[in-house]
Amino acid sequence: MKLVVVGGVAAGLSAASRARRLDPAAEILVLEKGSRISWGACGLPYLIEGQVSSMDELVVYPREFFEKERNIRIRTQAEVTAVRHGARELILANGERIPYDRLVWAAGARPAHRPHSERVFHLHSDTDGERLNGFLERERPRTAAVVGGGYIGLETATALRARGLMVRLFHDATTLLNREDAWLTQRVVERLEQCGVEVRLNEPADPDRVEADVVIDATGLRPNVEILAEAGAALGRTGALAVDEYQETSLRGVFAAGDCCEARHIVSGRAVWIPLGTTANRMGRVAGANAAGRRERFPGVAGTSIVRVAGLGVGVTGLSQQQARREGFSPVEAVIEARERARYFFGRRLAVQLVADRTSGRLLGGAALGDQGVLARIDTLAAALAARMTVEDLAGLDLAYAPPYSTVMDPLLVAAQQLLRML
């Protein structure tokens, strides 16, 4: 069996590695249009901030690891321009034809807009990071504008401010992080402004026309679906590739994983497009296993994520109250603040939000914000969503306690008790 994987980052290499474990005899080829493989895009803001000294630090595994340790062929700067599924072949930009028996499409996503000015940058690819870093070191800009209030926009605003630039953040909506939570946005804005970032909400801006020495276009992504769609693969309701629970597209023998395809939301049950590195890795493993002949299912996503904004940890999972209402639930919300550990161990305030369905008591989502202790709470809540727990179930959890790590009544349990009273 000849398996070709298009995309040499999270989803693609997870798929290739999983397929290799299950089929030692398979011929596996990974095609990557860039010059690097196996690197972490989530580290790009920290490259700009200076916490990461070079792109080499963001490489997870070198090329030799896959070729020598896992017997996976790697070809970089190999751009696919067409898929001819009837003939089971790919066409590269240089005209070369690559045959396949099974195909994993892990081509990711790209910035939604293309900049038209030398002072406007994206922060999506490895070359984006190198170009922006080089510009900052060479030109020494004093002012910066960031357009977009998602993860990359907030992290990049933080990074540029840490480098001493005066930063303005423009966002075309009234809430940040696509969360539709006014309380969460208020706390994030307060922290950014404390650090000297000027935040302008509900103010659309054209990155090419914003006045600043350097501009970051963080206005969103688009899934790379056009080539496979031209080959006959169906798109879903979000515009990304539609896949079944086995990560197979509408083309038999062609699987998709990562930022190019949809996933089922475990709370709403609907198809969503939430491009995250964690999701890409999980999808890739399932796609690779099934390309190698297994029948493994991808369980879905809750959209669990965490981001650092000017030192503030912001974790979210599941649905906000507004999102839950649109999905047909009757949501009720509790937001509390409590110390994440004992006062005498310098415990800091942690905000926790829980959202549940009034009719069934089922947990639907939530968030956690604080300087410390966010990760443990949001991961626990993500597990509760996967288990379809009710608020009462959560309130009854036997969570660990010791003064250096938590309080007797964990903030999650405080929020659950508050929500139970409201229900």
Secondary structure, DSSP 8 states (H G I E B T S, - for coil): -EEEEE--SHHHHHHHHHHHHH-TT-EEEEEESSS--SB-GGGHHHHHHTSS-SGGGGBSS-HHIIIIIS--EEEES--EEEEEGGGTEEEETTS-EEE-SEEEE---EEESS---STTEE--SSHHHHHHHHHHHHHH--SEEEEE--SHHHHHHHHHHHHTT-EEEEE-SSSSSTT---HHHHHHHHHHHHHTTEEEETT----TTT--SSEEEE-S-EEE--HHHHHTT--B-TTSSB---TTSB-SSTTEEE-STTB-EEBTTT-SEE----HHHHHHHHHHHHHHHTT-------B---EEEEETTEEEEEEE--HHHHHHTT--EEEEEEEEESS-GGGT--EEEEEEEEETTT-BEEEEEEEESSSHHHHHHHHHHHHHTT-BHHHHHT------TTT--SS-HHHHHHHHHHHH-
